[in-house]
Amino acid sequence: MFETKSPWATTLWNIDPESCILAHVLPCHIYAKLYRNCYLFNFIYYGIFTMAIYNCGYWLNYININRCPSLATTQCIGLRENCGDYYIILDGIHTKCVIIDDVCVHSLSSCFINYNKLNMILSLGGSMAYIILCGLHYFLREKIKKEKSIIGEYDSCAVTVCSPCGLAQEYREIEPVGDIYMNL
């Protein structure tokens, strides 16, 4: 009538090489094992969302590094100590003023003057991909807890902040590892 619930077989922070390495390097393998479905499907969807997060982070960093300084000028030559505060427009391309050989000239690379909308879109895209991954992990964790009658422990932490640790714990639950690693 009443189902007895037990705690997880291992803690969230247990260390064993197999589950920890798989959770960090190849989490799609753990998803395929835990969901018991096609490995290729798990590899593709996990890869897509992970690449979306990394790609958004890369472009946000690229835009931040290459954004135009705050002040426009007609020429960079003659600007000494304030050189880095200016940009110039050459043939319709926004270009930073930089100091080369103690002279303020324009750089060869362009800079972004209006990056706020793109910045917002990239931030939202990366956040949405992360939320989807957290949702997938949450449903997987709930499925295992239901199948094994487990009492939840640090579920929100295991799904968001420490996702690889949570995946490793779930993997250890369905694929018990030797006692050698459990006592480390």
Backbone as JSON Lines, residues from 0, in Angstrom:
{"i":0,"aa":"M","n":[0.82,-1.18,0.0],"ca":[0.0,0.0,0.0],"c":[0.88,1.25,0.0]}
{"i":1,"aa":"F","n":[1.68,1.42,1.05],"ca":[2.59,2.55,1.1],"c":[3.95,2.1,0.6]}
{"i":2,"aa":"E","n":[4.49,2.86,-0.28],"ca":[5.78,2.54,-0.86],"c":[6.87,3.14,0.0]}
{"i":3,"aa":"T","n":[7.84,2.32,0.39],"ca":[8.95,2.81,1.19],"c":[9.95,3.51,0.28]}
{"i":4,"aa":"K","n":[10.26,4.74,0.64],"ca":[11.23,5.5,-0.15],"c":[12.58,5.44,0.52]}
{"i":5,"aa":"S","n":[13.59,5.3,-0.29],"ca":[14.96,5.23,0.23],"c":[15.77,6.39,-0.35]}
{"i":6,"aa":"P","n":[16.88,6.72,0.28],"ca":[17.73,7.78,-0.27],"c":[18.51,7.26,-1.48]}
{"i":7,"aa":"W","n":[19.2,8.15,-2.16],"ca":[20.04,7.78,-3.28],"c":[21.12,6.8,-2.78]}
{"i":8,"aa":"A","n":[21.54,5.9,-3.63],"ca":[22.56,4.92,-3.26],"c":[23.9,5.61,-2.95]}
{"i":9,"aa":"T","n":[24.18,6.7,-3.65],"ca":[25.41,7.48,-3.4],"c":[25.02,8.94,-3.27]}
{"i":10,"aa":"T","n":[25.9,9.71,-2.67],"ca":[25.61,11.14,-2.53],"c":[25.9,11.86,-3.85]}
{"i":11,"aa":"L","n":[25.46,13.08,-3.91],"ca":[25.66,13.9,-5.1],"c":[27.14,14.14,-5.37]}
{"i":12,"aa":"W","n":[27.94,14.18,-4.32],"ca":[29.35,14.53,-4.46],"c":[30.28,13.32,-4.36]}
{"i":13,"aa":"N","n":[29.75,12.12,-4.52],"ca":[30.61,10.93,-4.55],"c":[31.52,10.98,-5.77]}
{"i":14,"aa":"I","n":[32.7,10.47,-5.61],"ca":[33.66,10.49,-6.72],"c":[33.94,9.07,-7.16]}
{"i":15,"aa":"D","n":[33.65,8.81,-8.41],"ca":[34.12,7.57,-9.03],"c":[34.47,7.93,-10.48]}
{"i":16,"aa":"P","n":[35.58,7.45,-10.96],"ca":[36.06,7.88,-12.28],"c":[35.08,7.66,-13.42]}
{"i":17,"aa":"E","n":[34.44,6.51,-13.46],"ca":[33.57,6.19,-14.6],"c":[32.42,7.18,-14.74]}
{"i":18,"aa":"S","n":[31.62,7.32,-13.69],"ca":[30.44,8.18,-13.8],"c":[30.82,9.66,-13.91]}
{"i":19,"aa":"C","n":[31.86,10.08,-13.21],"ca":[32.26,11.5,-13.27],"c":[32.8,11.88,-14.64]}
{"i":20,"aa":"I","n":[33.62,11.02,-15.22],"ca":[34.17,11.31,-16.55],"c":[33.05,11.3,-17.59]}
{"i":21,"aa":"L","n":[32.18,10.3,-17.54],"ca":[31.07,10.26,-18.49],"c":[30.16,11.48,-18.35]}
{"i":22,"aa":"A","n":[29.88,11.88,-17.13],"ca":[28.98,13.02,-16.9],"c":[29.58,14.33,-17.42]}
{"i":23,"aa":"H","n":[30.89,14.48,-17.35],"ca":[31.52,15.71,-17.82],"c":[31.86,15.68,-19.3]}
{"i":24,"aa":"V","n":[32.32,14.54,-19.8],"ca":[32.81,14.47,-21.17],"c":[31.74,14.01,-22.16]}
{"i":25,"aa":"L","n":[30.93,13.05,-21.77],"ca":[29.95,12.46,-22.69],"c":[28.59,12.29,-22.01]}
{"i":26,"aa":"P","n":[27.95,13.39,-21.6],"ca":[26.68,13.27,-20.9],"c":[25.58,12.64,-21.75]}
{"i":27,"aa":"C","n":[25.67,12.75,-23.07],"ca":[24.64,12.14,-23.92],"c":[24.63,10.62,-23.77]}
{"i":28,"aa":"H","n":[25.78,10.03,-23.42],"ca":[25.83,8.59,-23.18],"c":[24.98,8.23,-21.96]}
{"i":29,"aa":"I","n":[25.07,9.04,-20.93],"ca":[24.28,8.8,-19.72],"c":[22.79,8.99,-20.02]}
{"i":30,"aa":"Y","n":[22.44,10.03,-20.78],"ca":[21.04,10.23,-21.15],"c":[20.5,9.03,-21.91]}
{"i":31,"aa":"A","n":[21.29,8.51,-22.86],"ca":[20.84,7.36,-23.64],"c":[20.63,6.14,-22.74]}
{"i":32,"aa":"K","n":[21.52,5.92,-21.79],"ca":[21.38,4.79,-20.87],"c":[20.17,4.96,-19.96]}
{"i":33,"aa":"L","n":[19.98,6.17,-19.46],"ca":[18.91,6.41,-18.51],"c":[17.54,6.46,-19.17]}
{"i":34,"aa":"Y","n":[17.46,7.04,-20.35],"ca":[16.18,7.1,-21.06],"c":[15.88,5.8,-21.8]}
{"i":35,"aa":"R","n":[16.88,4.97,-21.94],"ca":[16.76,3.68,-22.64],"c":[16.22,3.85,-24.06]}
{"i":36,"aa":"N","n":[16.78,4.8,-24.77],"ca":[16.39,4.96,-26.17],"c":[17.62,5.23,-27.04]}
{"i":37,"aa":"C","n":[17.42,5.63,-28.23],"ca":[18.46,5.76,-29.25],"c":[19.61,6.67,-28.81]}
{"i":38,"aa":"Y","n":[20.81,6.14,-28.88],"ca":[22.0,6.89,-28.51],"c":[22.19,8.08,-29.44]}
{"i":39,"aa":"L","n":[21.98,7.89,-30.73],"ca":[22.17,8.96,-31.71],"c":[21.22,10.13,-31.44]}
{"i":40,"aa":"F","n":[19.97,9.82,-31.12],"ca":[18.99,10.86,-30.81],"c":[19.46,11.7,-29.61]}
{"i":41,"aa":"N","n":[19.91,11.04,-28.55],"ca":[20.39,11.77,-27.36],"c":[21.64,12.57,-27.67]}
{"i":42,"aa":"F","n":[22.52,12.02,-28.46],"ca":[23.73,12.74,-28.86],"c":[23.38,14.0,-29.64]}
{"i":43,"aa":"I","n":[22.42,13.89,-30.54],"ca":[22.04,15.04,-31.37],"c":[21.37,16.13,-30.54]}
{"i":44,"aa":"Y","n":[20.34,15.8,-29.75],"ca":[19.66,16.88,-29.04],"c":[20.53,17.47,-27.95]}
{"i":45,"aa":"Y","n":[21.3,16.65,-27.25],"ca":[22.18,17.22,-26.23],"c":[23.26,18.08,-26.89]}
{"i":46,"aa":"G","n":[23.78,17.6,-28.0],"ca":[24.79,18.37,-28.73],"c":[24.27,19.69,-29.24]}
{"i":47,"aa":"I","n":[23.04,19.69,-29.77],"ca":[22.46,20.92,-30.29],"c":[22.31,21.97,-29.18]}
{"i":48,"aa":"F","n":[21.75,21.57,-28.05],"ca":[21.54,22.54,-26.97],"c":[22.86,22.99,-26.35]}
{"i":49,"aa":"T","n":[23.81,22.09,-26.22],"ca":[25.1,22.47,-25.66],"c":[25.85,23.41,-26.61]}
{"i":50,"aa":"M","n":[25.83,23.1,-27.89],"ca":[26.49,23.98,-28.86],"c":[25.8,25.34,-28.92]}
{"i":51,"aa":"A","n":[24.49,25.39,-28.75],"ca":[23.78,26.67,-28.73],"c":[24.25,27.52,-27.56]}
{"i":52,"aa":"I","n":[24.43,26.9,-26.41],"ca":[24.9,27.64,-25.23],"c":[26.31,28.17,-25.47]}
{"i":53,"aa":"Y","n":[27.22,27.3,-25.93],"ca":[28.6,27.72,-26.17],"c":[28.69,28.75,-27.29]}
{"i":54,"aa":"N","n":[27.9,28.58,-28.35],"ca":[27.93,29.52,-29.46],"c":[27.44,30.9,-29.03]}
{"i":55,"aa":"C","n":[26.37,30.95,-28.26],"ca":[25.88,32.24,-27.75],"c":[26.92,32.89,-26.85]}
{"i":56,"aa":"G","n":[27.55,32.11,-25.99],"ca":[28.6,32.65,-25.13],"c":[29.78,33.18,-25.92]}
{"i":57,"aa":"Y","n":[30.17,32.46,-26.97],"ca":[31.29,32.91,-27.82],"c":[30.97,34.24,-28.47]}
{"i":58,"aa":"W","n":[29.77,34.36,-29.08],"ca":[29.43,35.6,-29.77],"c":[29.23,36.77,-28.81]}
{"i":59,"aa":"L","n":[28.69,36.5,-27.63],"ca":[28.57,37.58,-26.64],"c":[29.95,38.11,-26.26]}
{"i":60,"aa":"N","n":[30.9,37.2,-26.08],"ca":[32.26,37.61,-25.76],"c":[32.9,38.35,-26.94]}
{"i":61,"aa":"Y","n":[32.69,37.85,-28.16],"ca":[33.26,38.48,-29.36],"c":[32.72,39.9,-29.53]}
{"i":62,"aa":"I","n":[31.42,40.06,-29.35],"ca":[30.82,41.39,-29.49],"c":[31.34,42.33,-28.41]}
{"i":63,"aa":"N","n":[31.46,41.83,-27.2],"ca":[31.95,42.66,-26.1],"c":[33.38,43.13,-26.35]}
{"i":64,"aa":"I","n":[34.22,42.24,-26.86],"ca":[35.62,42.6,-27.14],"c":[35.71,43.57,-28.31]}
{"i":65,"aa":"N","n":[34.85,43.42,-29.32],"ca":[34.95,44.22,-30.54],"c":[33.93,45.35,-30.64]}
{"i":66,"aa":"R","n":[33.36,45.75,-29.53],"ca":[32.42,46.86,-29.61],"c":[33.19,48.17,-29.74]}
{"i":67,"aa":"C","n":[32.54,49.13,-30.36],"ca":[33.18,50.42,-30.59],"c":[33.3,51.2,-29.28]}
{"i":68,"aa":"P","n":[34.36,51.99,-29.18],"ca":[34.44,52.9,-28.02],"c":[33.29,53.9,-28.08]}
{"i":69,"aa":"S","n":[33.21,54.77,-27.1],"ca":[32.04,55.62,-26.96],"c":[32.03,56.87,-27.84]}
{"i":70,"aa":"L","n":[33.17,57.33,-28.32],"ca":[33.22,58.6,-29.04],"c":[33.6,58.42,-30.51]}
{"i":71,"aa":"A","n":[32.91,59.18,-31.38],"ca":[33.23,59.15,-32.81],"c":[34.19,60.28,-33.14]}
{"i":72,"aa":"T","n":[35.01,60.08,-34.16],"ca":[35.96,61.11,-34.6],"c":[36.09,61.04,-36.12]}
{"i":73,"aa":"T","n":[36.62,62.09,-36.7],"ca":[36.83,62.1,-38.15],"c":[38.19,61.52,-38.52]}
{"i":74,"aa":"Q","n":[39.13,61.57,-37.6],"ca":[40.44,60.95,-37.83],"c":[41.07,60.58,-36.5]}
{"i":75,"aa":"C","n":[41.83,59.51,-36.53],"ca":[42.47,59.04,-35.31],"c":[43.8,59.74,-35.05]}
{"i":76,"aa":"I","n":[44.47,60.15,-36.12],"ca":[45.79,60.77,-35.97],"c":[45.65,62.04,-35.14]}
{"i":77,"aa":"G","n":[46.55,62.2,-34.2],"ca":[46.53,63.36,-33.33],"c":[45.94,63.09,-31.96]}
{"i":78,"aa":"L","n":[45.18,62.02,-31.85],"ca":[44.64,61.65,-30.54],"c":[45.73,60.9,-29.79]}
{"i":79,"aa":"R","n":[46.13,61.37,-28.68],"ca":[47.23,60.72,-27.95],"c":[46.69,59.81,-26.85]}
{"i":80,"aa":"E","n":[46.59,60.32,-25.64],"ca":[46.23,59.51,-24.49],"c":[44.78,59.03,-24.52]}
{"i":81,"aa":"N","n":[43.9,59.68,-25.27],"ca":[42.5,59.28,-25.35],"c":[42.2,58.44,-26.58]}
{"i":82,"aa":"C","n":[43.2,57.92,-27.24],"ca":[43.04,57.2,-28.51],"c":[42.02,56.07,-28.42]}
{"i":83,"aa":"G","n":[42.07,55.28,-27.36],"ca":[41.18,54.13,-27.21],"c":[39.73,54.48,-26.97]}
{"i":84,"aa":"D","n":[39.42,55.76,-26.73],"ca":[38.04,56.19,-26.48],"c":[37.29,56.54,-27.77]}
{"i":85,"aa":"Y","n":[37.96,56.48,-28.93],"ca":[37.37,56.93,-30.19],"c":[37.29,55.82,-31.23]}
{"i":86,"aa":"Y","n":[36.37,56.01,-32.16],"ca":[36.29,55.17,-33.36],"c":[36.06,56.07,-34.56]}
{"i":87,"aa":"I","n":[36.38,55.57,-35.74],"ca":[36.26,56.33,-36.98],"c":[35.46,55.48,-37.96]}
{"i":88,"aa":"I","n":[34.76,56.12,-38.9],"ca":[34.02,55.39,-39.92],"c":[34.78,55.52,-41.23]}
{"i":89,"aa":"L","n":[35.27,54.37,-41.76],"ca":[36.0,54.32,-43.02],"c":[35.21,53.49,-44.01]}
{"i":90,"aa":"D","n":[34.8,54.1,-45.1],"ca":[34.01,53.41,-46.12],"c":[32.79,52.72,-45.52]}
{"i":91,"aa":"G","n":[32.15,53.36,-44.56],"ca":[30.95,52.82,-43.94],"c":[31.2,51.76,-42.88]}
{"i":92,"aa":"I","n":[32.47,51.5,-42.57],"ca":[32.81,50.48,-41.58],"c":[33.33,51.17,-40.32]}
{"i":93,"aa":"H","n":[32.72,50.83,-39.19],"ca":[33.17,51.38,-37.91],"c":[34.49,50.73,-37.55]}
{"i":94,"aa":"T","n":[35.51,51.55,-37.26],"ca":[36.85,51.05,-36.99],"c":[37.41,51.73,-35.75]}
{"i":95,"aa":"K","n":[38.02,50.96,-34.87],"ca":[38.57,51.5,-33.62],"c":[39.83,52.31,-33.88]}
{"i":96,"aa":"C","n":[40.06,53.28,-33.02],"ca":[41.35,53.97,-33.0],"c":[42.24,53.22,-32.01]}
{"i":97,"aa":"V","n":[43.44,52.9,-32.45],"ca":[44.4,52.18,-31.6],"c":[45.76,52.82,-31.72]}
{"i":98,"aa":"I","n":[46.57,52.6,-30.71],"ca":[47.94,53.13,-30.73],"c":[48.86,52.07,-31.3]}
{"i":99,"aa":"I","n":[49.51,52.4,-32.42],"ca":[50.5,51.52,-33.04],"c":[51.78,52.34,-33.2]}
{"i":100,"aa":"D","n":[52.88,51.85,-32.64],"ca":[54.18,52.55,-32.67],"c":[54.06,53.98,-32.15]}
{"i":101,"aa":"D","n":[53.34,54.13,-31.05],"ca":[53.17,55.42,-30.36],"c":[52.4,56.46,-31.17]}
{"i":102,"aa":"V","n":[51.65,56.0,-32.19],"ca":[50.81,56.9,-32.99],"c":[49.39,56.34,-32.98]}
{"i":103,"aa":"C","n":[48.41,57.22,-32.81],"ca":[47.02,56.8,-32.8],"c":[46.51,56.7,-34.24]}
{"i":104,"aa":"V","n":[46.22,55.49,-34.69],"ca":[45.72,55.23,-36.04],"c":[44.51,54.31,-35.93]}
{"i":105,"aa":"H","n":[43.88,54.04,-37.07],"ca":[42.73,53.12,-37.03],"c":[43.22,51.69,-37.14]}
{"i":106,"aa":"S","n":[42.45,50.78,-36.55],"ca":[42.82,49.36,-36.6],"c":[42.28,48.76,-37.89]}
{"i":107,"aa":"L","n":[42.76,47.59,-38.23],"ca":[42.31,46.93,-39.45],"c":[41.01,46.18,-39.27]}
{"i":108,"aa":"S","n":[40.63,45.93,-38.02],"ca":[39.37,45.21,-37.78],"c":[38.26,46.18,-37.44]}
{"i":109,"aa":"S","n":[37.05,45.83,-37.82],"ca":[35.92,46.7,-37.55],"c":[35.38,46.46,-36.13]}
{"i":110,"aa":"C","n":[34.55,47.37,-35.69],"ca":[33.95,47.21,-34.37],"c":[32.43,47.35,-34.49]}
{"i":111,"aa":"F","n":[31.71,46.91,-33.47],"ca":[30.25,46.94,-33.47],"c":[29.77,48.16,-32.71]}
{"i":112,"aa":"I","n":[28.97,48.98,-33.38],"ca":[28.46,50.18,-32.72],"c":[27.11,49.91,-32.06]}
{"i":113,"aa":"N","n":[26.23,49.15,-32.71],"ca":[24.9,48.89,-32.17],"c":[24.77,47.41,-31.89]}
{"i":114,"aa":"Y","n":[25.15,46.99,-30.74],"ca":[25.16,45.57,-30.43],"c":[24.1,45.19,-29.4]}
{"i":115,"aa":"N","n":[23.34,46.12,-28.9],"ca":[22.4,45.83,-27.81],"c":[21.33,44.81,-28.19]}
{"i":116,"aa":"K","n":[20.72,44.94,-29.39],"ca":[19.66,44.01,-29.79],"c":[20.23,42.61,-30.02]}
{"i":117,"aa":"L","n":[21.35,42.51,-30.71],"ca":[21.99,41.22,-30.94],"c":[22.44,40.6,-29.62]}
{"i":118,"aa":"N","n":[22.96,41.43,-28.74],"ca":[23.38,40.98,-27.42],"c":[22.2,40.36,-26.66]}
{"i":119,"aa":"M","n":[21.06,41.01,-26.74],"ca":[19.87,40.52,-26.05],"c":[19.4,39.19,-26.67]}
{"i":120,"aa":"I","n":[19.4,39.11,-28.0],"ca":[18.95,37.88,-28.68],"c":[19.88,36.72,-28.33]}
{"i":121,"aa":"L","n":[21.18,36.94,-28.34],"ca":[22.13,35.89,-28.0],"c":[21.98,35.45,-26.55]}
{"i":122,"aa":"S","n":[21.78,36.4,-25.66],"ca":[21.59,36.07,-24.24],"c":[20.33,35.23,-24.04]}
{"i":123,"aa":"L","n":[19.26,35.62,-24.7],"ca":[18.01,34.87,-24.58],"c":[18.15,33.47,-25.2]}
{"i":124,"aa":"G","n":[18.83,33.37,-26.34],"ca":[19.03,32.08,-26.99],"c":[19.82,31.13,-26.11]}
{"i":125,"aa":"G","n":[20.91,31.61,-25.54],"ca":[21.71,30.77,-24.64],"c":[20.95,30.38,-23.39]}
{"i":126,"aa":"S","n":[20.18,31.32,-22.85],"ca":[19.39,31.03,-21.65],"c":[18.3,30.01,-21.94]}
{"i":127,"aa":"M","n":[17.64,30.13,-23.09],"ca":[16.59,29.17,-23.44],"c":[17.17,27.77,-23.62]}
{"i":128,"aa":"A","n":[18.33,27.67,-24.28],"ca":[18.96,26.36,-24.47],"c":[19.32,25.76,-23.11]}
{"i":129,"aa":"Y","n":[19.81,26.58,-22.18],"ca":[20.16,26.09,-20.85],"c":[18.91,25.64,-20.09]}
{"i":130,"aa":"I","n":[17.83,26.39,-20.21],"ca":[16.58,26.02,-19.53],"c":[16.05,24.7,-20.08]}
{"i":131,"aa":"I","n":[16.14,24.51,-21.39],"ca":[15.68,23.24,-21.99],"c":[16.53,22.08,-21.47]}
{"i":132,"aa":"L","n":[17.85,22.26,-21.41],"ca":[18.71,21.2,-20.88],"c":[18.38,20.91,-19.42]}
{"i":133,"aa":"C","n":[18.14,21.95,-18.62],"ca":[17.76,21.75,-17.22],"c":[16.43,21.0,-17.12]}
{"i":134,"aa":"G","n":[15.48,21.35,-18.0],"ca":[14.19,20.65,-18.01],"c":[14.34,19.18,-18.35]}
{"i":135,"aa":"L","n":[15.15,18.88,-19.36],"ca":[15.4,17.48,-19.72],"c":[16.02,16.71,-18.56]}
{"i":136,"aa":"H","n":[16.98,17.35,-17.91],"ca":[17.64,16.7,-16.78],"c":[16.66,16.52,-15.61]}
{"i":137,"aa":"Y","n":[15.81,17.5,-15.37],"ca":[14.83,17.4,-14.29],"c":[13.88,16.22,-14.52]}
{"i":138,"aa":"F","n":[13.36,16.09,-15.74],"ca":[12.43,14.99,-16.03],"c":[13.13,13.64,-15.93]}
{"i":139,"aa":"L","n":[14.37,13.58,-16.33],"ca":[15.14,12.35,-16.19],"c":[15.33,11.99,-14.72]}
{"i":140,"aa":"R","n":[15.68,12.98,-13.91],"ca":[15.88,12.74,-12.48],"c":[14.58,12.28,-11.81]}
{"i":141,"aa":"E","n":[13.47,12.9,-12.18],"ca":[12.18,12.51,-11.62],"c":[11.8,11.08,-12.03]}
{"i":142,"aa":"K","n":[12.12,10.72,-13.26],"ca":[11.82,9.37,-13.74],"c":[12.59,8.32,-12.92]}
{"i":143,"aa":"I","n":[13.86,8.59,-12.68],"ca":[14.68,7.66,-11.89],"c":[14.18,7.59,-10.46]}
{"i":144,"aa":"K","n":[13.84,8.74,-9.88],"ca":[13.33,8.75,-8.51],"c":[12.04,7.95,-8.4]}
{"i":145,"aa":"K","n":[11.19,8.04,-9.4],"ca":[9.93,7.31,-9.38],"c":[10.17,5.81,-9.54]}
{"i":146,"aa":"E","n":[11.04,5.43,-10.5],"ca":[11.33,4.01,-10.74],"c":[11.97,3.33,-9.54]}
{"i":147,"aa":"K","n":[12.87,4.04,-8.88],"ca":[13.65,3.45,-7.79],"c":[13.11,3.82,-6.41]}
{"i":148,"aa":"S","n":[12.0,4.55,-6.34],"ca":[11.41,5.01,-5.07],"c":[12.45,5.71,-4.2]}
{"i":149,"aa":"I","n":[12.96,6.82,-4.73],"ca":[14.02,7.56,-4.06],"c":[13.48,8.87,-3.5]}
{"i":150,"aa":"I","n":[13.95,9.22,-2.32],"ca":[13.65,10.51,-1.72],"c":[14.58,11.53,-2.36]}
{"i":151,"aa":"G","n":[14.03,12.67,-2.76],"ca":[14.84,13.72,-3.41],"c":[15.87,14.32,-2.48]}
{"i":152,"aa":"E","n":[17.05,14.57,-3.03],"ca":[18.12,15.2,-2.27],"c":[18.83,16.19,-3.18]}
{"i":153,"aa":"Y","n":[18.79,17.45,-2.85],"ca":[19.46,18.5,-3.61],"c":[19.05,18.49,-5.08]}
{"i":154,"aa":"D","n":[17.79,18.27,-5.37],"ca":[17.35,18.14,-6.76],"c":[17.56,19.41,-7.57]}
{"i":155,"aa":"S","n":[17.25,20.55,-7.01],"ca":[17.43,21.78,-7.78],"c":[18.9,22.04,-8.05]}
{"i":156,"aa":"C","n":[19.76,21.76,-7.11],"ca":[21.2,21.91,-7.29],"c":[21.71,20.91,-8.32]}
{"i":157,"aa":"A","n":[21.22,19.68,-8.26],"ca":[21.67,18.62,-9.17],"c":[21.25,18.88,-10.61]}
{"i":158,"aa":"V","n":[20.21,19.65,-10.8],"ca":[19.72,19.9,-12.15],"c":[20.31,21.19,-12.74]}
{"i":159,"aa":"T","n":[20.56,22.2,-11.93],"ca":[21.0,23.49,-12.46],"c":[22.48,23.76,-12.26]}
{"i":160,"aa":"V","n":[22.88,23.92,-11.03],"ca":[24.25,24.34,-10.72],"c":[25.27,23.24,-10.92]}
{"i":161,"aa":"C","n":[24.93,22.04,-10.51],"ca":[25.88,20.93,-10.53],"c":[25.33,19.78,-11.39]}
{"i":162,"aa":"S","n":[24.97,20.1,-12.61],"ca":[24.35,19.12,-13.49],"c":[25.21,17.88,-13.74]}
{"i":163,"aa":"P","n":[26.52,18.01,-13.98],"ca":[27.32,16.79,-14.17],"c":[27.34,15.9,-12.92]}
{"i":164,"aa":"C","n":[27.36,16.5,-11.74],"ca":[27.33,15.71,-10.5],"c":[26.0,14.96,-10.38]}
{"i":165,"aa":"G","n":[24.89,15.63,-10.75],"ca":[23.58,14.99,-10.73],"c":[23.49,13.85,-11.73]}
{"i":166,"aa":"L","n":[24.03,14.06,-12.93],"ca":[24.03,12.99,-13.93],"c":[24.85,11.8,-13.46]}
{"i":167,"aa":"A","n":[26.01,12.08,-12.85],"ca":[26.86,11.0,-12.34],"c":[26.12,10.22,-11.25]}
{"i":168,"aa":"Q","n":[25.42,10.93,-10.37],"ca":[24.65,10.25,-9.31],"c":[23.55,9.39,-9.91]}
{"i":169,"aa":"E","n":[22.87,9.87,-10.9],"ca":[21.8,9.09,-11.55],"c":[22.39,7.87,-12.26]}
{"i":170,"aa":"Y","n":[23.53,8.04,-12.89],"ca":[24.2,6.93,-13.56],"c":[24.6,5.85,-12.56]}
{"i":171,"aa":"R","n":[25.14,6.28,-11.41],"ca":[25.52,5.32,-10.37],"c":[24.31,4.58,-9.82]}
{"i":172,"aa":"E","n":[23.15,5.22,-9.86],"ca":[21.94,4.58,-9.34],"c":[21.5,3.41,-10.22]}
{"i":173,"aa":"I","n":[21.64,3.56,-11.53],"ca":[21.2,2.46,-12.41],"c":[22.34,1.54,-12.81]}
{"i":174,"aa":"E","n":[23.57,2.02,-12.73],"ca":[24.75,1.21,-13.05],"c":[25.67,1.21,-11.83]}
{"i":175,"aa":"P","n":[25.42,0.39,-10.84],"ca":[26.25,0.41,-9.63],"c":[27.72,0.16,-9.97]}
{"i":176,"aa":"V","n":[28.58,0.96,-9.36],"ca":[30.01,0.8,-9.55],"c":[30.6,0.08,-8.35]}
{"i":177,"aa":"G","n":[31.81,-0.38,-8.5],"ca":[32.45,-1.13,-7.42],"c":[32.63,-0.33,-6.15]}
{"i":178,"aa":"D","n":[32.76,-1.05,-5.03],"ca":[32.94,-0.41,-3.72],"c":[34.28,0.27,-3.6]}
{"i":179,"aa":"I","n":[35.2,0.02,-4.51],"ca":[36.53,0.63,-4.44],"c":[36.4,2.15,-4.47]}
{"i":180,"aa":"Y","n":[35.54,2.66,-5.36],"ca":[35.43,4.1,-5.54],"c":[34.5,4.76,-4.54]}
{"i":181,"aa":"M","n":[33.6,4.03,-3.96],"ca":[32.62,4.61,-3.07],"c":[33.23,5.1,-1.75]}
{"i":182,"aa":"N","n":[34.37,4.59,-1.38],"ca":[34.97,4.97,-0.1],"c":[36.04,6.04,-0.26]}
{"i":183,"aa":"L","n":[36.21,6.61,-1.44],"ca":[37.22,7.65,-1.64],"c":[36.8,8.95,-1.0]}
